[in-house]
Amino acid sequence: MIVDSNLPVERDRLKNRLIRLVKEDREIVGCFFDGSIGSNQEDFYSDIDARIVVKPHVNLKRKQREIINAIGEHLFIETQGLNYAVIHYATFIKLDLFVYYEADLEPSVWSKNIEIVKDNGMIRELQYVSQSVVYRIDQAEFDDLVFKYYGHYFALYRSLKRKELNDLEFISLYLKHSLVSMWYIEKGYAPNATFDWSQYEGRRSKLSKYEKEFLQSYSPLLEEDMADFTKEIRILMFQATEKVAVYNNLNFDKKVFRDVHRLISFK
């Protein structure tokens, strides 16, 4: 059984083992931590987001396996790709490990706040250039977010009529996530990936008090609250979507938005 107060200690132990390995490995030319560690926002349950940069001739898959095997026995590997792995340890610590070539690194909003462990100068330059990067949503990303919201709004009605309560809960989470993503974009922040609620809630959230209260009032969403929920989210989503479209000079078809919500009733 884990002891929550011990988790930061266990995380630091794993992190320090990784740091020692990185500094000793001549094939590794750079390493940095981003996420909550990079921004100094760790809590008991934060994971380790590690980015490793290797020399051009190094096989990414081989280096990934070497790092995983060298820093300690793991409980299981959730995901493993060519240069990306999510590793879970018996201490309850999770490591998100990325292995890159220098040519793969690009300035981004995610590289503004990082903790640099090893560097030949490229990572410091990456962080410096990233300071001027501002997130701007484009038309394709905007349309994808809005149209998928429409699709899930319809799906919510179907699940309600079929009494598919677990599917209803799943779809309502998607709708709330869409709204929060639009709120983040309105505030100038890059949104999370679909169904990633990290830092959307809790003390690290960028949401206003009112926005947090909306989420809390419909978490979980009860069947008897469906009419109120759909009425409120329709208004809030319209307001946020319209602002994002205006700020970013994007096309937003208000008639389609209204037609989608007039087509079905949750009363």
N, C-alpha and C positions, 0 to 999 in steps of 0.2 A: 504494500500500500504506500502510495506516495505521500510525502509531507510537503504541502504547498510552500511553506517557508524555506524549504531546502532547495527548491527548484533553481533560484538564481545561482546558488553555489554549484549545482550540477551543470548548469549551462556554462558557467565560467570555466569549469574543468574541461568540458568538451571543446569550448572555444580556444582555450590555451593549448590544448593538444594539437588542434588544427593550426594555430599560429606557429608553434614550434616546427611542425612538419613543413609548412610553407616556407619558413625562413631557411630551412636546411636543404630544400629541394632546388637544385640548380636548373631544373626544367621549368620551374614556376618563376615568372618574372614580375608578377603582381598579384595582389590580393586585397580585397576590401569587403567590409560588411555594410550592407544597407538595411532597409527596413527599420524596425524599432531600435535596433542596436546603433545603426548609423545616425539616427535622429535623437538618440539618448532618451527614448520613450519606453524603455523596457518595463514590463511588469513581471509578476511571478511566472506568467504563462507564455511569454514571448519566445519565439523560436529563433534560430540562427539563420540568417540569410547571408550566405558566403559566395563571393564571386572570385574565381581563380582565373588568372591569365597565364597562359603557357607559351613557350617558344613555338614558332611556326611549324617545326618539323614534328612536334609531339602529337601522338594520337590521343584525341580527346577522350574516347571511351576507355582506353587503357589508363590514362591518368586519373580519370574519375574513379575507376575500380581501385587503383592504388591508394587514393586518398581515403576512400571509404574503409578499406581494409586496415589502413595504418592507424587511424585515429581511435579505434576501439570497436568492440563487438556491438553490433546493432541488434535490435529486436526484430525489425522487419523493414523492408524497403517498399514504400507505398507506390512510388512511381520512379521509373528509370528510363531515360532516353539517351540520345547520343551525347548530350553535354549537360544534362539536367537530371537530378535525382532528389527525391524526398525520402529522408532516412529517419526512422524513429528508433529511439534507444530505450532500454529498460528503465532508465531514470526519468522517462516521460518527456525528455527533450527531443525536439524535432529539428533537423538540419535540412535546409533547402540549399543544395549545392549546385552551382553553375560553373562550368569550365569553358573558357573562351580563348580565342586567339585575339591578339591586340587589334587586328583589323575589324573584329566584330564589335568593338566598343564604339558607341555613339552617344553624344551628349543627350541627356533627357532630364525630365523633371524628377526622375527617380534617383539621379546621380548627384543631386545637390547636397544632400546630407548623408555622408558616408564616413566610415572609420577605416582609414587606410593602414594596412598591416605591412605590405611590401610593395615597393614601387621603384620603377626606373625613370620616373618622371611623367609617364603617360597617364597615370590615374589622377595625379594632381592636376594635370592639364584638363583631363576629362571633367573633373569636379569644377574647375574654374570656368570652363566654357558652358557647363550646364547651368550655372547661376543665371545666365541670361535667357535660358529656354523658358518659354511660357506656353502652357498647354492651351491649344485652340482646337475645338472640335471641328471636323470638316462635314460636308453635306452627307457623305456616305455613312459616316458613323452616326450622325444625327438621325438620318432616316432609319437606320437599323434599330436604334434605340426606340424611336417612336412607333415604328410599324410592329415591332415585337411586343411592345406594350399593348397595342390594339389587339393583336392576336391572343394574348393572354387574358385580356379583358373579356373577349368572347368565350375563351375557354373556361373562365370563371363561371359564367352563366351555365354552360353545359354541365359542369361538375356539380353545381348547385342543384340543378334539376334532376340529375342522376343520383343525388345523395352520396356522391363520392367524396367523403369528408377529408380523407388524407390528400387526395388530389386537389381539393379546394384549398387546403392549407398551403400546399406546395405552390399553387398558382398565385395565391395572395402574397406569398413571399416574393415572387417574381415581380408583381406589380409594385410592391413597396420598394423593392430594390431599384426598379426603374425610376421611381420618383426620387429616391435618395441620390441616385446617379445624376439625374438632371439638376437637383439642388447643388451637388458638388460642382458640376460644370458651370452652373450659374455663378458660383463663388470663385471660379477660376482654378479649380482643382481638377486633376485627372480622375475620372471615375474608376472604380474597381472593376475587375472582370465579373462576368455574370455569376451571381450567387456568392461572390466573395464579400462578406460583411465586415471584414477586418477594418477597424477604425471608423466604420460607419456609425457605431454605437459606442457607449461607454465614455470614459473620460478623455479619450483621444479623438473623439468625433469632432468634426467641423460644423455640425448642425447647430442651429439656434435652439433655444429652449422650446419654442413653439413647435419646431420640426421634430424634436425628440419626443415631445408630448404626444404628437400625432402618432408616431410609431408605437409608443408605449400603450396608447389607448386601444390599439388594434393588434396587440401581440399577446396571445394569439387572436386571430380573427374568429369570432363566434358567428354562427349562422344567423342568430337574431340581430346581429349588428351589420349584416351585409348591406342593407339599404343605406345606412348612414355612411359606412365605409366607402361604398362606390360613389356616393354623392360627393364626399369630401375629397377623395383622391382625384375625381374628375376635375374639380375646381383647382386643386393644387398642382396637378400635372399640367393643366392648361396654362396656368400662370407661369410656372417655371419654364415650360417649353417655349412659350412666346418670348420670354426674356432672353433665353439662350439664342433663339433664332435672330432676334434683333441685335444683340450684342455681337454676334458672329457673322451677321449678314447672310443668314441661311434662309432657305425657302421652307415655310411652315404653312401647310394647307389647313386653315382653321375650319373650313367647311367639312373636310373629311373627319377632323377630330370631333366635331359636333355630331356628324352623321353616325359615327361609330357609337357614341354614347346615347343617342336617341333611339337607336335600333332596338335596344333591349332595356328592360326595366327590372330592377331588383326589389321593387316594392312588394 
